[in-house]
Amino acid sequence: MLDGKKRADIIQGQLVDIVLKKDQRSGNLTRGHVARILTNSSHHPHGIKVMLKEENQVGRVQVILDK
């Protein structure tokens, strides 16, 4: 499993676990498929920011579940 800190590892439609802004303190993860990649830089230490297809939720990728 990849940790989601490199933009090149993430593709649209991929199943990922993200942490939403409201869940950053608790660390609760939300699972969904990537609709859009929002971070422009090639690397981010807290995870690449994405929007999920499910309910258009936005958060940072913590775990990439499929390749």
C-alpha positions as CSV (number, residue, x, y, z in Angstrom):
1,M,0.0,0.0,0.0
2,L,1.2,3.5,-0.8
3,D,0.8,6.5,1.5
4,G,-0.5,9.1,-0.9
5,K,2.2,11.7,-0.6
6,K,3.3,11.5,-4.2
7,R,0.9,12.9,-6.9
8,A,2.2,10.4,-9.5
9,D,0.9,7.5,-7.4
10,I,-2.7,8.7,-7.6
11,I,-5.0,8.3,-10.6
12,Q,-8.7,9.2,-11.1
13,G,-11.0,6.3,-10.2
14,Q,-8.6,4.8,-7.7
15,L,-9.9,3.6,-4.3
16,V,-8.3,5.6,-1.4
17,D,-8.7,6.5,2.2
18,I,-8.6,10.2,2.9
19,V,-8.7,12.3,6.1
20,L,-11.3,15.1,5.9
21,K,-10.4,18.6,7.4
22,K,-12.9,18.0,10.2
23,D,-11.4,14.6,11.0
24,Q,-7.7,15.7,11.1
25,R,-7.5,15.7,14.9
26,S,-9.3,12.3,15.4
27,G,-7.7,10.7,12.4
28,N,-10.9,9.1,11.1
29,L,-10.6,8.0,7.5
30,T,-13.1,8.2,4.7
31,R,-13.0,5.7,1.8
32,G,-13.9,6.5,-1.7
33,H,-12.9,6.8,-5.4
34,V,-10.8,9.7,-6.6
35,A,-12.9,12.1,-8.8
36,R,-10.3,14.9,-9.1
37,I,-6.7,15.5,-7.9
38,L,-6.6,19.0,-6.4
39,T,-2.9,19.4,-5.3
40,N,-0.7,20.7,-8.1
41,S,2.7,19.9,-6.6
42,S,4.3,16.5,-7.2
43,H,4.7,15.8,-3.4
44,H,3.0,16.9,-0.2
45,P,4.1,15.8,3.3
46,H,0.5,15.5,4.6
47,G,-0.9,13.8,1.5
48,I,-2.2,14.8,-1.9
49,K,-5.5,16.6,-1.7
50,V,-8.3,15.0,-3.7
51,M,-12.0,15.2,-4.2
52,L,-14.0,11.9,-4.0
53,K,-16.8,10.9,-6.3
54,E,-18.9,10.1,-3.3
55,E,-20.6,13.3,-2.0
56,N,-17.7,15.4,-3.5
57,Q,-15.8,15.1,-0.2
58,V,-12.3,16.8,-0.1
59,G,-9.4,15.6,1.9
60,R,-5.8,14.4,1.9
61,V,-4.9,10.9,0.8
62,Q,-3.6,8.7,3.6
63,V,-3.7,5.3,2.0
64,I,-4.0,4.1,-1.6
65,L,-5.9,0.9,-1.6
66,D,-5.7,-0.2,-5.3
67,K,-3.3,0.5,-8.1
